[in-house]
Amino acid sequence: MSRPTPGPFHAARNGPQPGPRAGAARPADIRCAVCGTSSRQTRFRPMPPEGAPDLDLRPGEPLRSTMAAWLQQCPHCGYVAPEIAHAHPAAIEAVGTAPFRALIADSTHPPLSRRFLAYAYVLEETGALHAAAEATLQAAWAADDARKPDLARAWRGDAVALWRAGPPLDAEQTVRVVDALRRAEAFDDAANTAGQLAASHPPEAVAGVIALEQRLIALEDSGRHTVASALPPPSRRPHASHGSIARRSTGPGLWERLRRLWRRS
Ligand SMILES: [Zn+2]
């Protein structure tokens, strides 16, 4: 397993990835790369999830409940990133703009959502559209937790627009687009996108998830469901977690890797 390096690279998939050195790091004085102000910050070290992830790959518990620790924010300029000691040149510019100032000050949004939206804005300004989509989806997760369904639906729609504005998506990411559309109650778009993906003969695990999505879309079910409801029992492939198959690039793919993460539970 590669060592986790929190940041946009990992945010491009589904937030922090579990690593071997999980647990709370000690707070340290960190100098903001945008304004130079020092503040006490903690670098997040993700722990492996034990529960199954949602269909949009929001991690299971206990990682699920740690979103408040995923991003650092400078108390002076408001810059947001997994590590504010580093900043893309375009990010430095973005923090000074009126839209960024408005995002971090908008008290009608849940505070944690604001932080992810501010990070999404910075990522979008650096041209990292898929990472911006991920951070926007995370803002929706925080809105789910804050019981703000209208905001969560709107931000899922924004996340889909960012995904589609970026480079072509692979089958696994397209499933997440379908899930975001379903949960945003954009059922027609969700059904069309799911149908195109199903017709493209995707890998078995993706096909299983997309079949569940199609059933939920037909029922106009916009609720949360986990990968566990879509995949066959782990016993079906007892050796999948061992041997070379797991390391081949044409191997089991993200869904299989994910399933192994919570098989223990
Ligand atoms: Zn700062």
Residues whose N, C-alpha, C, O or C-beta is under 5 A from the ligand:
A	BS01	ZN	C32 V34 C35 G36 T37 C74 H76 C77 G78 Y79
